[in-house]
Amino acid sequence: MKNLPSFDRSRLLATLDRLAPYMTQTLSAFVAAQSPSGAEQPAAEFLEQTLLDLGLDSERIVLNSSLIESLPLFSCPCDPDNGRYNLLARHLPRSRGGRSVLFNGHLDVVPTGPESLWTQPPYVPWVKDGWLHGRGAGDMKGGLICALVAYKALHELGLQPAGIVGFNAVLDEENTGNGTLATLHALQNALAKARLTDFDAVVIPEPFGETLMSAQVGVCWLFIEITGKPAHVAYMNQGINPIEAGIAIMADLKQLESEWNAPAQRHPLFRDAAHPINFNLGRIEGGEWNSSVPCTCTLGLRFSFFPGMTAEEATRQVTQRIRATAARVNAALTVDIRSRGHVSPGCEYDLDAPAMQVLADAHRKITGAPPERLACTATTDGRHFALMTDIPVTVYGPVARNIHGIDEAVSLDSMKRVAATMAQFMVDWCGVEPLVA
Ligand SMILES: [Zn+2]
C-alpha cells in the first residue's frame, strides 16, 4: 500500500513508553469510577467518554433479562436490570478488507472487603513499585485499558487497523455472565448496529499473567437455606441447630471437592493443576442470639467442575450430597436450595485456530518467548463465545495480584507488554492502513 507509514516494533515500544502516563491516568480514573456488580454505571460512563476521545462511538446494549432468560447460558440475576447497559464501540476501517477482532471485558468489580485492611482506600488508586493498586485495577479494568492503549498507539504511529476492531465492556461478569450473554444475543438477533459476523476473533484481557487460556472450569453458585428448630440454649437438645448442620454440609462438600480433584477424575488439560476444583463457602448468614439455638442459616456456595460435565449434572450431584448430609444430621431439618448467580459450564479454547496462533506469535515477537497455556480454575465470559459461536476466542491479559483480595494491583510493565502484543496482533491479523487525516 502506498504511503503506509512503516510499522516497526521499536517505534511501537517507544510510543507505548510515551503513552505510559496516559495509560496510568486513564486506568486510575477508570478504577475510581466505582462499579460493583449491579451498579456499573460510573465505569460505563467513563469508558464511553474515553472511547469517544479515541474517535470511537459506542452503542449501548441495554440488559433486558426477559430477552435472554430462555437461553442455555442464562444465570438467575443477582441484581435488577435497572436500565444498565453494556458498551460496544467499533473501529470501522476504510478498506473493509482486513480481518477483525473483538476485545471483550467486564466493567463490574467484586466487593472491597474492609477498607481498613487496604493500604489506601480501594477506589483511590495509587502506584507503587510499578504496580497500580485499587479494586478492579487487575480484574479487569487494566486489561480493557491495554486494548485501548494498543489502538491509540497505532494511531500515534499514523496507522489504524484495516479490519473492524470492537471494544465491548459488559456488566455482571462476576456473578452471572449475563452482560456478555446480552451482547451476544443482540449481535446474533440484529438488535444492535454491530453484527456477530463483524468479528473473526475474540480476545478477553482478563488478568491471567500473559498466558493464553486453553480451558476453564465450570462454575455454579447456590444459596442453601437451612431451617432448624430454635430453643433456649439451656435446653439445647430440644432444638435443631441449622448453623451446625451447615458446617457438616460444608465438610461433606469438601470431601466431594477432593473426589472431583482426584487424578482419575480430572479433565486432561487440568492434569498438572495444583487444585483445580474449588468449593468455596463465600457467605454465611444465620442466627440471632448467642444463647438461642438458631432458626435458620443460609450458605452462599460457589463450586466448580471440569469441562465436559454439564452445570445441571454438577448441580445434581452437589444437591444430592447436601440433602444426604442434612438427612443424616437431623431428618427434621428443612433445606431449600436456590440457584442465583453463576450457572456457567466449563469450556475448552481452540488455540490452534489461525487467529489464536497469530496472537501467540504476536506475544512471541514482543516478549521473545511463546506464551504459556493456562487451564483456568476460574470462569470467564469466554465461555459464551466458545459455546455459542464458531468465533475463535481466548483469554489473554496482564499480570495482576490480589484480585478479589486486599491491595489488588496490576503490573504496569505487563500492561505495556500486553498492549504491545495487542497492537502487534492488530497489525498481523487485521492489517493496517494509514490513519484518516
Ligand atoms: Zn475478571
Boltz pocket constraint, residues with backbone or C-beta under 6 A from the ligand:
constraints:
  - pocket:
      binder: B
      contacts: [[A, 106], [A, 139], [A, 140], [A, 173], [A, 206], [A, 207]]
      max_distance: 6.0
